[in-house]
């Protein structure tokens, strides 16, 4: 997928993010996003200890589904490391996240 709007809509409607509340299904996608803006080394896309090597700005995303926690009797976001992704812009990171979920569907 290479269109930001289409990728956002795909994620918003994806069953992975379905959240049941009061008998209704809603998308937990937007609330499941953890967004971080970082500077990385463009050669290996990691954050180096030597800050002078970190010259490329990236947007990193973490995401996951919501699970019911019996002990607290509330829903909590569950971090899914398989959905950790980034991009040079927020739009690119969202497109990359949708590509992960789409590829997981194809591999089933």
Protein Blocks (a to p, Z undefined) as FASTA:
>chain_A
ZZfklmmmmmmmpmklpcceehiacdfklmmpccddddddfklopacfblmlmmbccddd
ddddddddfklopacddddfklgccdfbfklmmmmmmmmmmmmmmmZZ
